[in-house]
Amino acid sequence: MKSIPYGRQHIDEDDIRAVTDVLRSDFLTQGPNVASFENSFSTYCGCHHAIAVSNATAGLHLAYKALGVKKGSRVITSPITFASTANAVRFCEGEVWLADIDPRTFLLSLDSVKQLIESKPKGFFSGIAVVDFAGLSADMEAFRSLADDHNLFLLEDAAHAPGGYFTDSKDQKIKTGSGKYAHCSVFSFHPVKHIACGEGGMVTTNDETLAENIKLLRTHGITKTHEMTKNHGSWFYEMVDLGYNYRLTDMQAALGKSQLSKNDLSVERRNQIAKNYKKAFDITGITYQHTPEGHYNAYHLFVIQIDQRLALYESLREHQIYSQVHYIPIHKLPYYKGIGYEEAELKHANNYYGRCLSLPMYPTLSNEEQDYIIEKTIK
Ligand SMILES: Cc1ncc(COP(=O)(O)O)c(C=O)c1O
């Protein structure tokens, strides 16, 4: 049996053709493929605006900035996420605050966020960044209602969850990135995620002002209108804000669009793999992320909870099965130690971290490989 990673991309001949077509064209960047990918992505999510960026970390930075995060702004997020959900707050000189997770879904707990908000004076916090951890869409309707009650922004880190949804109180399926409840959602196209661009990301929103601001900041804060070029010539532009170069190239956009067209099938296969794991683990008592009724999990990861985590991790490695830990909690990273969370706080996040392990999960994982992983996990 060849070695089995915890995640991997799948590139087919259509994807390769899409990229080589761009290489033969006039535009390697700032060409038509970026807008075309953005249009396909907004249609896929059902949102009004999709803005392609160089990676999700850049997307988070632009989204926080457009949402008004600045020196001293306090943003609440989950301790169980990749560092960049928090780091992008710091890029804006904001403060990272953490609430606990739900012990069954491993998502940011609404109750814990509510308690934290209510423990501080009015106006203390600026926003909430919810993570669709492992591919499970959070209940953004409930978070939006809490955010509105306290005049906060709501950002959805949807890096793990393109194609996932939850069902709202009107019985509507709300796809991640739909813009219906979150002010902004951010996706990642790193190859270990669903849609592989090499590097890449997307910000979605239904708010036109936010979209315009994010677009401006993506390209150096530079703008050009017909009005302003009239007296100078078409070479003229103005730089109106301090922006960045966070653009996606046309090669990446073409690859992303081709990959997106296969995402529903890929999520379906991920759900089949999850079903197989659950069937096997239900007999042996191994627990895993709970997907509540009405939620469709996009399964970027399949996370189990196990007491002898290190022993299992090492023994899987001996059989060339490369499981992974997602994630070292934010408050345990040396850079964030200073924000001062004691061991007794964030109890569920700490318990989760001591026992979590992500098993291989990707659409091309074969049934035979999965049987082998299950056999080596439950033995
Ligand atoms: C939850 C989450 N947010 C953001 C990111 C950042 O994504 P990128 O690598 O595209 O910057 C990641 C990447 O692993 C992630 O897992």
The ligand as an SDF file (V2000), in Angstrom:
LIG
                    3D

 16 16  0  0  0  0  0  0  0  0999 V2000
   -9.5550   27.9510    8.8750 C   0  0  0  0  0  0  0  0  0  0  0  0
   -8.4980   28.5250    7.9750 C   0  0  0  0  0  0  0  0  0  0  0  0
   -8.5140   29.8300    7.7100 N   0  0  0  0  0  0  0  0  0  0  0  0
   -7.5960   30.3940    6.9090 C   0  0  0  0  0  0  0  0  0  0  0  0
   -6.5900   29.6550    6.3360 C   0  0  0  0  0  0  0  0  0  0  0  0
   -5.5700   30.3370    5.4900 C   0  0  0  0  0  0  0  0  0  0  0  0
   -5.6120   29.8830    4.1720 O   0  0  0  0  0  0  0  0  0  0  0  0
   -4.4780   30.2460    3.1250 P   0  0  0  0  0  0  0  0  0  0  0  0
   -3.4220   29.1920    3.2400 O   0  0  0  0  0  0  0  0  0  0  0  0
   -5.1860   30.1860    1.7910 O   0  0  0  0  0  0  0  0  0  0  0  0
   -3.9700   31.6040    3.4440 O   0  0  0  0  0  0  0  0  0  0  0  0
   -6.5340   28.2800    6.5670 C   0  0  0  0  0  0  0  0  0  0  0  0
   -5.4700   27.4730    5.9710 C   0  0  0  0  0  0  0  0  0  0  0  0
   -5.1440   26.3920    6.3870 O   0  0  0  0  0  0  0  0  0  0  0  0
   -7.4950   27.6960    7.4110 C   0  0  0  0  0  0  0  0  0  0  0  0
   -7.4830   26.3900    7.6860 O   0  0  0  0  0  0  0  0  0  0  0  0
  1  2  1  0
  2  3  1  0
  2 15  2  0
  3  4  2  0
  4  5  1  0
  5  6  1  0
  5 12  2  0
  6  7  1  0
  7  8  1  0
  8  9  2  0
  8 10  1  0
  8 11  1  0
 12 13  1  0
 12 15  1  0
 13 14  2  0
 15 16  1  0
M  END
$$$$
